[in-house]
Amino acid sequence: MVKLGTGVLTDSRKQPDLAQLEQLTDQVAEQHRAGREIVLVTSGAVGAGMGALGYKKRPGGLAELQACAAVGSPA
């Protein structure tokens, strides 16, 4: 199992780190080609949404956290 958190998935501006995501995708694909079963778990939706919504720090309210998670989750 591989767990990827916000710190791994986003850059210093809390935006998705596309170069990092590409590198991680390549690594997971390599392991899959080697015959390993991969379970990928992420908690990065809130962090990704924070950047998109302009938050500088993690919000404390449930509604704001849910909004960040919704915006940060790919459709």
PQR file of N, CA, C, O and H, with PARSE charges and radii, in Angstrom:
ATOM      1  N   MET A   1       0.847  -1.170   0.000 -0.4000 1.5000
ATOM      2  CA  MET A   1       0.000   0.000   0.000 -0.0000 2.0000
ATOM      3  C   MET A   1       0.888   1.228   0.000  0.5500 1.7000
ATOM      4  O   MET A   1       1.914   1.276   0.680 -0.5500 1.4000
ATOM      5  N   VAL A   2       0.478   2.212  -0.771 -0.4000 1.5000
ATOM      6  CA  VAL A   2       1.192   3.478  -0.861 -0.0000 2.0000
ATOM      7  C   VAL A   2       0.227   4.580  -0.449  0.5500 1.7000
ATOM      8  O   VAL A   2      -0.843   4.716  -1.042 -0.5500 1.4000
ATOM      9  H   VAL A   2      -0.355   2.172  -1.323  0.4000 1.0000
ATOM     10  N   LYS A   3       0.593   5.372   0.564 -0.4000 1.5000
ATOM     11  CA  LYS A   3      -0.235   6.507   0.996 -0.0000 2.0000
ATOM     12  C   LYS A   3       0.468   7.789   0.603  0.5500 1.7000
ATOM     13  O   LYS A   3       1.640   7.997   0.920 -0.5500 1.4000
ATOM     14  H   LYS A   3       1.462   5.261   1.045  0.4000 1.0000
ATOM     15  N   LEU A   4      -0.261   8.643  -0.089 -0.4000 1.5000
ATOM     16  CA  LEU A   4       0.271   9.926  -0.530 -0.0000 2.0000
ATOM     17  C   LEU A   4      -0.534  11.032   0.129  0.5500 1.7000
ATOM     18  O   LEU A   4      -1.747  11.123  -0.064 -0.5500 1.4000
ATOM     19  H   LEU A   4      -1.213   8.475  -0.346  0.4000 1.0000
ATOM     20  N   GLY A   5       0.131  11.864   0.899 -0.4000 1.5000
ATOM     21  CA  GLY A   5      -0.540  12.961   1.576 -0.0000 2.0000
ATOM     22  C   GLY A   5      -0.369  14.271   0.836  0.5500 1.7000
ATOM     23  O   GLY A   5       0.272  14.343  -0.213 -0.5500 1.4000
ATOM     24  H   GLY A   5       1.116  11.789   1.056  0.4000 1.0000
ATOM     25  N   THR A   6      -0.954  15.291   1.405 -0.4000 1.5000
ATOM     26  CA  THR A   6      -0.931  16.621   0.803 -0.0000 2.0000
ATOM     27  C   THR A   6       0.490  17.107   0.562  0.5500 1.7000
ATOM     28  O   THR A   6       0.772  17.695  -0.483 -0.5500 1.4000
ATOM     29  H   THR A   6      -1.474  15.233   2.257  0.4000 1.0000
ATOM     30  N   GLY A   7       1.389  16.871   1.509 -0.4000 1.5000
ATOM     31  CA  GLY A   7       2.762  17.344   1.373 -0.0000 2.0000
ATOM     32  C   GLY A   7       3.491  16.740   0.188  0.5500 1.7000
ATOM     33  O   GLY A   7       4.411  17.349  -0.359 -0.5500 1.4000
ATOM     34  H   GLY A   7       1.160  16.394   2.357  0.4000 1.0000
ATOM     35  N   VAL A   8       3.083  15.549  -0.207 -0.4000 1.5000
ATOM     36  CA  VAL A   8       3.708  14.880  -1.347 -0.0000 2.0000
ATOM     37  C   VAL A   8       3.055  15.312  -2.664  0.5500 1.7000
ATOM     38  O   VAL A   8       3.719  15.381  -3.698 -0.5500 1.4000
ATOM     39  H   VAL A   8       2.335  15.055   0.238  0.4000 1.0000
ATOM     40  N   LEU A   9       1.776  15.598  -2.621 -0.4000 1.5000
ATOM     41  CA  LEU A   9       1.019  15.861  -3.844 -0.0000 2.0000
ATOM     42  C   LEU A   9       0.968  17.326  -4.268  0.5500 1.7000
ATOM     43  O   LEU A   9       0.620  17.630  -5.409 -0.5500 1.4000
ATOM     44  H   LEU A   9       1.236  15.542  -1.781  0.4000 1.0000
ATOM     45  N   THR A  10       1.311  18.233  -3.355 -0.4000 1.5000
ATOM     46  CA  THR A  10       1.198  19.656  -3.669 -0.0000 2.0000
ATOM     47  C   THR A  10       2.540  20.363  -3.506  0.5500 1.7000
ATOM     48  O   THR A  10       3.442  19.885  -2.817 -0.5500 1.4000
ATOM     49  H   THR A  10       1.594  17.986  -2.428  0.4000 1.0000
ATOM     50  N   ASP A  11       2.639  21.516  -4.163 -0.4000 1.5000
ATOM     51  CA  ASP A  11       3.854  22.315  -4.063 -0.0000 2.0000
ATOM     52  C   ASP A  11       3.735  23.319  -2.915  0.5500 1.7000
ATOM     53  O   ASP A  11       2.793  23.247  -2.126 -0.5500 1.4000
ATOM     54  H   ASP A  11       1.906  21.904  -4.722  0.4000 1.0000
ATOM     55  N   SER A  12       4.660  24.231  -2.820 -0.4000 1.5000
ATOM     56  CA  SER A  12       4.677  25.191  -1.715 -0.0000 2.0000
ATOM     57  C   SER A  12       3.488  26.147  -1.739  0.5500 1.7000
ATOM     58  O   SER A  12       3.164  26.763  -0.724 -0.5500 1.4000
ATOM     59  H   SER A  12       5.426  24.289  -3.460  0.4000 1.0000
ATOM     60  N   ARG A  13       2.832  26.273  -2.906 -0.4000 1.5000
ATOM     61  CA  ARG A  13       1.652  27.136  -3.029 -0.0000 2.0000
ATOM     62  C   ARG A  13       0.362  26.366  -2.796  0.5500 1.7000
ATOM     63  O   ARG A  13      -0.731  26.907  -2.966 -0.5500 1.4000
ATOM     64  H   ARG A  13       3.095  25.773  -3.730  0.4000 1.0000
ATOM     65  N   LYS A  14       0.494  25.084  -2.402 -0.4000 1.5000
ATOM     66  CA  LYS A  14      -0.638  24.174  -2.199 -0.0000 2.0000
ATOM     67  C   LYS A  14      -1.380  23.874  -3.495  0.5500 1.7000
ATOM     68  O   LYS A  14      -2.573  23.573  -3.482 -0.5500 1.4000
ATOM     69  H   LYS A  14       1.382  24.645  -2.265  0.4000 1.0000
ATOM     70  N   GLN A  15      -0.669  23.959  -4.607 -0.4000 1.5000
ATOM     71  CA  GLN A  15      -1.209  23.578  -5.912 -0.0000 2.0000
ATOM     72  C   GLN A  15      -0.701  22.175  -6.235  0.5500 1.7000
ATOM     73  O   GLN A  15       0.371  21.794  -5.764 -0.5500 1.4000
ATOM     74  H   GLN A  15       0.301  24.204  -4.618  0.4000 1.0000
ATOM     75  N   PRO A  16      -1.441  21.397  -7.022 -0.5600 1.5000
ATOM     76  CA  PRO A  16      -0.937  20.078  -7.402  0.2800 2.0000
ATOM     77  C   PRO A  16       0.450  20.185  -8.039  0.5500 1.7000
ATOM     78  O   PRO A  16       0.669  21.003  -8.933 -0.5500 1.4000
ATOM     79  N   ASP A  17       1.368  19.365  -7.578 -0.4000 1.5000
ATOM     80  CA  ASP A  17       2.740  19.351  -8.088 -0.0000 2.0000
ATOM     81  C   ASP A  17       2.801  18.355  -9.241  0.5500 1.7000
ATOM     82  O   ASP A  17       3.005  17.159  -9.032 -0.5500 1.4000
ATOM     83  H   ASP A  17       1.191  18.701  -6.852  0.4000 1.0000
ATOM     84  N   LEU A  18       2.624  18.857 -10.453 -0.4000 1.5000
ATOM     85  CA  LEU A  18       2.502  17.984 -11.616 -0.0000 2.0000
ATOM     86  C   LEU A  18       3.752  17.161 -11.884  0.5500 1.7000
ATOM     87  O   LEU A  18       3.652  16.003 -12.291 -0.5500 1.4000
ATOM     88  H   LEU A  18       2.458  19.829 -10.623  0.4000 1.0000
ATOM     89  N   ALA A  19       4.925  17.737 -11.663 -0.4000 1.5000
ATOM     90  CA  ALA A  19       6.173  16.979 -11.872 -0.0000 2.0000
ATOM     91  C   ALA A  19       6.261  15.826 -10.866  0.5500 1.7000
ATOM     92  O   ALA A  19       6.647  14.712 -11.217 -0.5500 1.4000
ATOM     93  H   ALA A  19       5.006  18.677 -11.333  0.4000 1.0000
ATOM     94  N   GLN A  20       5.907  16.104  -9.639 -0.4000 1.5000
ATOM     95  CA  GLN A  20       5.923  15.063  -8.605 -0.0000 2.0000
ATOM     96  C   GLN A  20       4.890  13.984  -8.921  0.5500 1.7000
ATOM     97  O   GLN A  20       5.162  12.794  -8.758 -0.5500 1.4000
ATOM     98  H   GLN A  20       5.594  17.010  -9.353  0.4000 1.0000
ATOM     99  N   LEU A  21       3.705  14.399  -9.372 -0.4000 1.5000
ATOM    100  CA  LEU A  21       2.667  13.423  -9.716 -0.0000 2.0000
ATOM    101  C   LEU A  21       3.109  12.530 -10.875  0.5500 1.7000
ATOM    102  O   LEU A  21       2.835  11.330 -10.874 -0.5500 1.4000
ATOM    103  H   LEU A  21       3.484  15.366  -9.504  0.4000 1.0000
ATOM    104  N   GLU A  22       3.786  13.110 -11.854 -0.4000 1.5000
ATOM    105  CA  GLU A  22       4.279  12.311 -12.980 -0.0000 2.0000
ATOM    106  C   GLU A  22       5.314  11.288 -12.510  0.5500 1.7000
ATOM    107  O   GLU A  22       5.291  10.131 -12.927 -0.5500 1.4000
ATOM    108  H   GLU A  22       4.008  14.085 -11.854  0.4000 1.0000
ATOM    109  N   GLN A  23       6.210  11.726 -11.645 -0.4000 1.5000
ATOM    110  CA  GLN A  23       7.234  10.818 -11.113 -0.0000 2.0000
ATOM    111  C   GLN A  23       6.591   9.681 -10.314  0.5500 1.7000
ATOM    112  O   GLN A  23       6.977   8.522 -10.464 -0.5500 1.4000
ATOM    113  H   GLN A  23       6.229  12.667 -11.306  0.4000 1.0000
ATOM    114  N   LEU A  24       5.625  10.006  -9.479 -0.4000 1.5000
ATOM    115  CA  LEU A  24       4.940   8.982  -8.689 -0.0000 2.0000
ATOM    116  C   LEU A  24       4.173   8.011  -9.575  0.5500 1.7000
ATOM    117  O   LEU A  24       4.161   6.807  -9.322 -0.5500 1.4000
ATOM    118  H   LEU A  24       5.312  10.948  -9.358  0.4000 1.0000
ATOM    119  N   THR A  25       3.532   8.538 -10.617 -0.4000 1.5000
ATOM    120  CA  THR A  25       2.810   7.687 -11.561 -0.0000 2.0000
ATOM    121  C   THR A  25       3.760   6.711 -12.244  0.5500 1.7000
ATOM    122  O   THR A  25       3.445   5.530 -12.391 -0.5500 1.4000
ATOM    123  H   THR A  25       3.542   9.517 -10.823  0.4000 1.0000
ATOM    124  N   ASP A  26       4.909   7.202 -12.655 -0.4000 1.5000
ATOM    125  CA  ASP A  26       5.906   6.340 -13.288 -0.0000 2.0000
ATOM    126  C   ASP A  26       6.360   5.234 -12.338  0.5500 1.7000
ATOM    127  O   ASP A  26       6.509   4.084 -12.751 -0.5500 1.4000
ATOM    128  H   ASP A  26       5.164   8.161 -12.535  0.4000 1.0000
ATOM    129  N   GLN A  27       6.581   5.575 -11.068 -0.4000 1.5000
ATOM    130  CA  GLN A  27       7.034   4.594 -10.080 -0.0000 2.0000
ATOM    131  C   GLN A  27       5.974   3.526  -9.815  0.5500 1.7000
ATOM    132  O   GLN A  27       6.288   2.339  -9.722 -0.5500 1.4000
ATOM    133  H   GLN A  27       6.460   6.509 -10.732  0.4000 1.0000
ATOM    134  N   VAL A  28       4.724   3.953  -9.696 -0.4000 1.5000
ATOM    135  CA  VAL A  28       3.641   2.995  -9.468 -0.0000 2.0000
ATOM    136  C   VAL A  28       3.482   2.086 -10.692  0.5500 1.7000
ATOM    137  O   VAL A  28       3.295   0.878 -10.547 -0.5500 1.4000
ATOM    138  H   VAL A  28       4.468   4.917  -9.772  0.4000 1.0000
ATOM    139  N   ALA A  29       3.554   2.659 -11.883 -0.4000 1.5000
ATOM    140  CA  ALA A  29       3.442   1.863 -13.112 -0.0000 2.0000
ATOM    141  C   ALA A  29       4.567   0.844 -13.211  0.5500 1.7000
ATOM    142  O   ALA A  29       4.344  -0.291 -13.632 -0.5500 1.4000
ATOM    143  H   ALA A  29       3.705   3.640 -12.001  0.4000 1.0000
ATOM    144  N   GLU A  30       5.763   1.240 -12.831 -0.4000 1.5000
ATOM    145  CA  GLU A  30       6.901   0.321 -12.858 -0.0000 2.0000
ATOM    146  C   GLU A  30       6.671  -0.864 -11.919  0.5500 1.7000
ATOM    147  O   GLU A  30       6.954  -2.010 -12.271 -0.5500 1.4000
ATOM    148  H   GLU A  30       5.944   2.162 -12.489  0.4000 1.0000
ATOM    149  N   GLN A  31       6.163  -0.581 -10.740 -0.4000 1.5000
ATOM    150  CA  GLN A  31       5.879  -1.658  -9.786 -0.0000 2.0000
ATOM    151  C   GLN A  31       4.765  -2.576 -10.301  0.5500 1.7000
ATOM    152  O   GLN A  31       4.813  -3.790 -10.102 -0.5500 1.4000
ATOM    153  H   GLN A  31       5.933   0.349 -10.454  0.4000 1.0000
ATOM    154  N   HIS A  32       3.778  -1.995 -10.954 -0.4000 1.5000
ATOM    155  CA  HIS A  32       2.692  -2.790 -11.531 -0.0000 2.0000
ATOM    156  C   HIS A  32       3.213  -3.709 -12.634  0.5500 1.7000
ATOM    157  O   HIS A  32       2.842  -4.881 -12.708 -0.5500 1.4000
ATOM    158  H   HIS A  32       3.740  -1.008 -11.115  0.4000 1.0000
ATOM    159  N   ARG A  33       4.082  -3.160 -13.494 -0.4000 1.5000
ATOM    160  CA  ARG A  33       4.677  -3.972 -14.566 -0.0000 2.0000
ATOM    161  C   ARG A  33       5.528  -5.102 -14.000  0.5500 1.7000
ATOM    162  O   ARG A  33       5.680  -6.147 -14.633 -0.5500 1.4000
ATOM    163  H   ARG A  33       4.384  -2.208 -13.434  0.4000 1.0000
ATOM    164  N   ALA A  34       6.080  -4.892 -12.812 -0.4000 1.5000
ATOM    165  CA  ALA A  34       6.897  -5.925 -12.164 -0.0000 2.0000
ATOM    166  C   ALA A  34       6.027  -6.984 -11.491  0.5500 1.7000
ATOM    167  O   ALA A  34       6.546  -7.912 -10.870 -0.5500 1.4000
ATOM    168  H   ALA A  34       5.956  -4.043 -12.298  0.4000 1.0000
ATOM    169  N   GLY A  35       4.709  -6.849 -11.612 -0.4000 1.5000
ATOM    170  CA  GLY A  35       3.814  -7.862 -11.084 -0.0000 2.0000
ATOM    171  C   GLY A  35       3.306  -7.601  -9.677  0.5500 1.7000
ATOM    172  O   GLY A  35       2.644  -8.456  -9.088 -0.5500 1.4000
ATOM    173  H   GLY A  35       4.288  -6.096 -12.116  0.4000 1.0000
ATOM    174  N   ARG A  36       3.604  -6.448  -9.141 -0.4000 1.5000
ATOM    175  CA  ARG A  36       3.147  -6.124  -7.797 -0.0000 2.0000
ATOM    176  C   ARG A  36       1.761  -5.474  -7.853  0.5500 1.7000
ATOM    177  O   ARG A  36       1.479  -4.649  -8.722 -0.5500 1.4000
ATOM    178  H   ARG A  36       4.142  -5.754  -9.620  0.4000 1.0000
ATOM    179  N   GLU A  37       0.908  -5.865  -6.908 -0.4000 1.5000
ATOM    180  CA  GLU A  37      -0.401  -5.232  -6.799 -0.0000 2.0000
ATOM    181  C   GLU A  37      -0.245  -3.982  -5.947  0.5500 1.7000
ATOM    182  O   GLU A  37       0.303  -4.037  -4.846 -0.5500 1.4000
ATOM    183  H   GLU A  37       1.136  -6.536  -6.202  0.4000 1.0000
ATOM    184  N   ILE A  38      -0.721  -2.876  -6.452 -0.4000 1.5000
ATOM    185  CA  ILE A  38      -0.553  -1.587  -5.779 -0.0000 2.0000
ATOM    186  C   ILE A  38      -1.905  -1.091  -5.278  0.5500 1.7000
ATOM    187  O   ILE A  38      -2.885  -1.072  -6.023 -0.5500 1.4000
ATOM    188  H   ILE A  38      -1.166  -2.831  -7.346  0.4000 1.0000
ATOM    189  N   VAL A  39      -1.948  -0.692  -4.013 -0.4000 1.5000
ATOM    190  CA  VAL A  39      -3.113  -0.019  -3.450 -0.0000 2.0000
ATOM    191  C   VAL A  39      -2.657   1.400  -3.139  0.5500 1.7000
ATOM    192  O   VAL A  39      -1.754   1.612  -2.330 -0.5500 1.4000
ATOM    193  H   VAL A  39      -1.152  -0.707  -3.407  0.4000 1.0000
ATOM    194  N   LEU A  40      -3.284   2.355  -3.783 -0.4000 1.5000
ATOM    195  CA  LEU A  40      -2.903   3.755  -3.626 -0.0000 2.0000
ATOM    196  C   LEU A  40      -3.962   4.474  -2.806  0.5500 1.7000
ATOM    197  O   LEU A  40      -5.144   4.454  -3.148 -0.5500 1.4000
ATOM    198  H   LEU A  40      -4.018   2.183  -4.440  0.4000 1.0000
ATOM    199  N   VAL A  41      -3.532   5.107  -1.726 -0.4000 1.5000
ATOM    200  CA  VAL A  41      -4.426   5.843  -0.836 -0.0000 2.0000
ATOM    201  C   VAL A  41      -3.910   7.268  -0.762  0.5500 1.7000
ATOM    202  O   VAL A  41      -2.707   7.494  -0.629 -0.5500 1.4000
ATOM    203  H   VAL A  41      -2.571   5.124  -1.448  0.4000 1.0000
ATOM    204  N   THR A  42      -4.824   8.229  -0.849 -0.4000 1.5000
ATOM    205  CA  THR A  42      -4.400   9.622  -0.778 -0.0000 2.0000
ATOM    206  C   THR A  42      -5.291  10.416   0.159  0.5500 1.7000
ATOM    207  O   THR A  42      -6.492  10.173   0.276 -0.5500 1.4000
ATOM    208  H   THR A  42      -5.801   8.045  -0.957  0.4000 1.0000
ATOM    209  N   SER A  43      -4.673  11.354   0.808 -0.4000 1.5000
ATOM    210  CA  SER A  43      -5.413  12.294   1.652 -0.0000 2.0000
ATOM    211  C   SER A  43      -5.169  13.708   1.159  0.5500 1.7000
ATOM    212  O   SER A  43      -5.302  14.668   1.918 -0.5500 1.4000
ATOM    213  H   SER A  43      -3.697  11.552   0.714  0.4000 1.0000
ATOM    214  N   GLY A  44      -4.816  13.837  -0.100 -0.4000 1.5000
ATOM    215  CA  GLY A  44      -4.403  15.123  -0.641 -0.0000 2.0000
ATOM    216  C   GLY A  44      -5.510  16.022  -1.168  0.5500 1.7000
ATOM    217  O   GLY A  44      -5.223  17.129  -1.623 -0.5500 1.4000
ATOM    218  H   GLY A  44      -4.709  13.057  -0.717  0.4000 1.0000
ATOM    219  N   ALA A  45      -6.771  15.587  -1.124 -0.4000 1.5000
ATOM    220  CA  ALA A  45      -7.850  16.384  -1.712 -0.0000 2.0000
ATOM    221  C   ALA A  45      -8.024  17.720  -1.005  0.5500 1.7000
ATOM    222  O   ALA A  45      -8.221  18.741  -1.665 -0.5500 1.4000
ATOM    223  H   ALA A  45      -7.005  14.687  -0.754  0.4000 1.0000
ATOM    224  N   VAL A  46      -7.956  17.736   0.318 -0.4000 1.5000
ATOM    225  CA  VAL A  46      -8.120  18.995   1.048 -0.0000 2.0000
ATOM    226  C   VAL A  46      -6.992  19.958   0.682  0.5500 1.7000
ATOM    227  O   VAL A  46      -7.241  21.132   0.409 -0.5500 1.4000
ATOM    228  H   VAL A  46      -7.796  16.907   0.854  0.4000 1.0000
ATOM    229  N   GLY A  47      -5.766  19.469   0.674 -0.4000 1.5000
ATOM    230  CA  GLY A  47      -4.624  20.321   0.343 -0.0000 2.0000
ATOM    231  C   GLY A  47      -4.695  20.876  -1.060  0.5500 1.7000
ATOM    232  O   GLY A  47      -4.391  22.048  -1.283 -0.5500 1.4000
ATOM    233  H   GLY A  47      -5.563  18.515   0.895  0.4000 1.0000
ATOM    234  N   ALA A  48      -5.091  20.049  -2.008 -0.4000 1.5000
ATOM    235  CA  ALA A  48      -5.205  20.523  -3.384 -0.0000 2.0000
ATOM    236  C   ALA A  48      -6.301  21.576  -3.506  0.5500 1.7000
ATOM    237  O   ALA A  48      -6.141  22.566  -4.220 -0.5500 1.4000
ATOM    238  H   ALA A  48      -5.338  19.097  -1.827  0.4000 1.0000
ATOM    239  N   GLY A  49      -7.407  21.363  -2.812 -0.4000 1.5000
ATOM    240  CA  GLY A  49      -8.500  22.330  -2.840 -0.0000 2.0000
ATOM    241  C   GLY A  49      -8.152  23.636  -2.150  0.5500 1.7000
ATOM    242  O   GLY A  49      -8.625  24.699  -2.550 -0.5500 1.4000
ATOM    243  H   GLY A  49      -7.537  20.559  -2.231  0.4000 1.0000
ATOM    244  N   MET A  50      -7.324  23.560  -1.113 -0.4000 1.5000
ATOM    245  CA  MET A  50      -6.896  24.775  -0.418 -0.0000 2.0000
ATOM    246  C   MET A  50      -6.216  25.737  -1.382  0.5500 1.7000
ATOM    247  O   MET A  50      -6.512  26.932  -1.390 -0.5500 1.4000
ATOM    248  H   MET A  50      -6.939  22.696  -0.788  0.4000 1.0000
ATOM    249  N   GLY A  51      -5.312  25.216  -2.186 -0.4000 1.5000
ATOM    250  CA  GLY A  51      -4.610  26.061  -3.148 -0.0000 2.0000
ATOM    251  C   GLY A  51      -5.554  26.653  -4.177  0.5500 1.7000
ATOM    252  O   GLY A  51      -5.461  27.834  -4.509 -0.5500 1.4000
ATOM    253  H   GLY A  51      -5.072  24.246  -2.180  0.4000 1.0000
ATOM    254  N   ALA A  52      -6.461  25.831  -4.680 -0.4000 1.5000
ATOM    255  CA  ALA A  52      -7.400  26.300  -5.693 -0.0000 2.0000
ATOM    256  C   ALA A  52      -8.333  27.371  -5.145  0.5500 1.7000
ATOM    257  O   ALA A  52      -8.741  28.274  -5.876 -0.5500 1.4000
ATOM    258  H   ALA A  52      -6.537  24.871  -4.410  0.4000 1.0000
ATOM    259  N   LEU A  53      -8.673  27.275  -3.862 -0.4000 1.5000
ATOM    260  CA  LEU A  53      -9.583  28.245  -3.241 -0.0000 2.0000
ATOM    261  C   LEU A  53      -8.866  29.411  -2.580  0.5500 1.7000
ATOM    262  O   LEU A  53      -9.506  30.326  -2.063 -0.5500 1.4000
ATOM    263  H   LEU A  53      -8.341  26.542  -3.268  0.4000 1.0000
ATOM    264  N   GLY A  54      -7.540  29.380  -2.598 -0.4000 1.5000
ATOM    265  CA  GLY A  54      -6.771  30.503  -2.082 -0.0000 2.0000
ATOM    266  C   GLY A  54      -6.505  30.506  -0.588  0.5500 1.7000
ATOM    267  O   GLY A  54      -6.126  31.537  -0.033 -0.5500 1.4000
ATOM    268  H   GLY A  54      -7.020  28.637  -3.018  0.4000 1.0000
ATOM    269  N   TYR A  55      -6.696  29.376   0.069 -0.4000 1.5000
ATOM    270  CA  TYR A  55      -6.399  29.297   1.506 -0.0000 2.0000
ATOM    271  C   TYR A  55      -4.893  29.255   1.725  0.5500 1.7000
ATOM    272  O   TYR A  55      -4.183  28.542   1.016 -0.5500 1.4000
ATOM    273  H   TYR A  55      -7.004  28.539  -0.382  0.4000 1.0000
ATOM    274  N   LYS A  56      -4.408  30.000   2.686 -0.4000 1.5000
ATOM    275  CA  LYS A  56      -2.986  29.984   3.045 -0.0000 2.0000
ATOM    276  C   LYS A  56      -2.709  28.946   4.127  0.5500 1.7000
ATOM    277  O   LYS A  56      -1.600  28.418   4.211 -0.5500 1.4000
ATOM    278  H   LYS A  56      -4.985  30.579   3.262  0.4000 1.0000
ATOM    279  N   LYS A  57      -3.720  28.649   4.964 -0.4000 1.5000
ATOM    280  CA  LYS A  57      -3.567  27.628   5.997 -0.0000 2.0000
ATOM    281  C   LYS A  57      -4.831  26.780   6.016  0.5500 1.7000
ATOM    282  O   LYS A  57      -5.878  27.181   5.509 -0.5500 1.4000
ATOM    283  H   LYS A  57      -4.621  29.078   4.896  0.4000 1.0000
ATOM    284  N   ARG A  58      -4.709  25.615   6.605 -0.4000 1.5000
ATOM    285  CA  ARG A  58      -5.817  24.660   6.643 -0.0000 2.0000
ATOM    286  C   ARG A  58      -6.997  25.254   7.417  0.5500 1.7000
ATOM    287  O   ARG A  58      -6.835  25.695   8.555 -0.5500 1.4000
ATOM    288  H   ARG A  58      -3.858  25.289   7.017  0.4000 1.0000
ATOM    289  N   PRO A  59      -8.188  25.265   6.799 -0.5600 1.5000
ATOM    290  CA  PRO A  59      -9.347  25.797   7.501  0.2800 2.0000
ATOM    291  C   PRO A  59      -9.772  24.883   8.645  0.5500 1.7000
ATOM    292  O   PRO A  59      -9.487  23.685   8.631 -0.5500 1.4000
ATOM    293  N   GLY A  60     -10.445  25.446   9.622 -0.4000 1.5000
ATOM    294  CA  GLY A  60     -10.863  24.668  10.784 -0.0000 2.0000
ATOM    295  C   GLY A  60     -12.295  24.194  10.722  0.5500 1.7000
ATOM    296  O   GLY A  60     -12.643  23.198  11.356 -0.5500 1.4000
ATOM    297  H   GLY A  60     -10.676  26.418   9.634  0.4000 1.0000
ATOM    298  N   GLY A  61     -13.135  24.887   9.968 -0.4000 1.5000
ATOM    299  CA  GLY A  61     -14.553  24.529   9.920 -0.0000 2.0000
ATOM    300  C   GLY A  61     -14.829  23.363   8.991  0.5500 1.7000
ATOM    301  O   GLY A  61     -14.195  23.222   7.945 -0.5500 1.4000
ATOM    302  H   GLY A  61     -12.852  25.695   9.453  0.4000 1.0000
ATOM    303  N   LEU A  62     -15.787  22.526   9.385 -0.4000 1.5000
ATOM    304  CA  LEU A  62     -16.127  21.346   8.600 -0.0000 2.0000
ATOM    305  C   LEU A  62     -16.587  21.718   7.192  0.5500 1.7000
ATOM    306  O   LEU A  62     -16.178  21.082   6.221 -0.5500 1.4000
ATOM    307  H   LEU A  62     -16.302  22.641  10.235  0.4000 1.0000
ATOM    308  N   ALA A  63     -17.425  22.732   7.073 -0.4000 1.5000
ATOM    309  CA  ALA A  63     -17.927  23.118   5.746 -0.0000 2.0000
ATOM    310  C   ALA A  63     -16.779  23.561   4.838  0.5500 1.7000
ATOM    311  O   ALA A  63     -16.759  23.229   3.653 -0.5500 1.4000
ATOM    312  H   ALA A  63     -17.757  23.249   7.862  0.4000 1.0000
ATOM    313  N   GLU A  64     -15.829  24.308   5.391 -0.4000 1.5000
ATOM    314  CA  GLU A  64     -14.684  24.754   4.584 -0.0000 2.0000
ATOM    315  C   GLU A  64     -13.807  23.572   4.187  0.5500 1.7000
ATOM    316  O   GLU A  64     -13.330  23.512   3.054 -0.5500 1.4000
ATOM    317  H   GLU A  64     -15.845  24.578   6.354  0.4000 1.0000
ATOM    318  N   LEU A  65     -13.589  22.637   5.101 -0.4000 1.5000
ATOM    319  CA  LEU A  65     -12.799  21.443   4.779 -0.0000 2.0000
ATOM    320  C   LEU A  65     -13.491  20.620   3.693  0.5500 1.7000
ATOM    321  O   LEU A  65     -12.839  20.111   2.781 -0.5500 1.4000
ATOM    322  H   LEU A  65     -13.977  22.686   6.021  0.4000 1.0000
ATOM    323  N   GLN A  66     -14.800  20.494   3.797 -0.4000 1.5000
ATOM    324  CA  GLN A  66     -15.541  19.743   2.785 -0.0000 2.0000
ATOM    325  C   GLN A  66     -15.475  20.433   1.427  0.5500 1.7000
ATOM    326  O   GLN A  66     -15.363  19.774   0.393 -0.5500 1.4000
ATOM    327  H   GLN A  66     -15.330  20.907   4.538  0.4000 1.0000
ATOM    328  N   ALA A  67     -15.546  21.759   1.437 -0.4000 1.5000
ATOM    329  CA  ALA A  67     -15.433  22.506   0.175 -0.0000 2.0000
ATOM    330  C   ALA A  67     -14.060  22.290  -0.450  0.5500 1.7000
ATOM    331  O   ALA A  67     -13.951  22.067  -1.656 -0.5500 1.4000
ATOM    332  H   ALA A  67     -15.637  22.294   2.277  0.4000 1.0000
ATOM    333  N   CYS A  68     -13.019  22.355   0.366 -0.4000 1.5000
ATOM    334  CA  CYS A  68     -11.663  22.120  -0.144 -0.0000 2.0000
ATOM    335  C   CYS A  68     -11.523  20.721  -0.722  0.5500 1.7000
ATOM    336  O   CYS A  68     -10.951  20.538  -1.797 -0.5500 1.4000
ATOM    337  H   CYS A  68     -13.108  22.535   1.345  0.4000 1.0000
ATOM    338  N   ALA A  69     -12.050  19.734   0.000 -0.4000 1.5000
ATOM    339  CA  ALA A  69     -11.967  18.343  -0.471 -0.0000 2.0000
ATOM    340  C   ALA A  69     -12.722  18.167  -1.788  0.5500 1.7000
ATOM    341  O   ALA A  69     -12.255  17.469  -2.688 -0.5500 1.4000
ATOM    342  H   ALA A  69     -12.515  19.883   0.873  0.4000 1.0000
ATOM    343  N   ALA A  70     -13.880  18.797  -1.896 -0.4000 1.5000
ATOM    344  CA  ALA A  70     -14.670  18.677  -3.129 -0.0000 2.0000
ATOM    345  C   ALA A  70     -13.939  19.294  -4.313  0.5500 1.7000
ATOM    346  O   ALA A  70     -13.905  18.711  -5.397 -0.5500 1.4000
ATOM    347  H   ALA A  70     -14.259  19.364  -1.165  0.4000 1.0000
ATOM    348  N   VAL A  71     -13.358  20.468  -4.111 -0.4000 1.5000
ATOM    349  CA  VAL A  71     -12.625  21.149  -5.187 -0.0000 2.0000
ATOM    350  C   VAL A  71     -11.338  20.391  -5.522  0.5500 1.7000
ATOM    351  O   VAL A  71     -10.931  20.334  -6.683 -0.5500 1.4000
ATOM    352  H   VAL A  71     -13.386  20.941  -3.231  0.4000 1.0000
ATOM    353  N   GLY A  72     -10.708  19.815  -4.512 -0.4000 1.5000
ATOM    354  CA  GLY A  72      -9.437  19.129  -4.710 -0.0000 2.0000
ATOM    355  C   GLY A  72      -9.533  17.710  -5.217  0.5500 1.7000
ATOM    356  O   GLY A  72      -8.516  17.104  -5.553 -0.5500 1.4000
ATOM    357  H   GLY A  72     -11.039  19.861  -3.569  0.4000 1.0000
ATOM    358  N   SER A  73     -10.744  17.165  -5.281 -0.4000 1.5000
ATOM    359  CA  SER A  73     -10.940  15.796  -5.776 -0.0000 2.0000
ATOM    360  C   SER A  73     -11.201  15.819  -7.261  0.5500 1.7000
ATOM    361  O   SER A  73     -12.082  16.547  -7.719 -0.5500 1.4000
ATOM    362  H   SER A  73     -11.571  17.657  -5.009  0.4000 1.0000
ATOM    363  N   PRO A  74     -10.455  15.036  -8.032 -0.5600 1.5000
ATOM    364  CA  PRO A  74     -10.725  14.991  -9.469  0.2800 2.0000
ATOM    365  C   PRO A  74     -12.095  14.379  -9.733  0.5500 1.7000
ATOM    366  O   PRO A  74     -12.554  13.499  -9.005 -0.5500 1.4000
ATOM    367  N   ALA A  75     -12.721  14.856 -10.769 -0.4000 1.5000
ATOM    368  CA  ALA A  75     -14.072  14.346 -11.135 -0.0000 2.0000
ATOM    369  C   ALA A  75     -13.991  12.976 -11.759  0.5500 1.7000
ATOM    370  O   ALA A  75     -15.018  12.403 -12.123 -0.5500 1.4000
ATOM    371  H   ALA A  75     -12.348  15.570 -11.361  0.4000 1.0000
TER
END
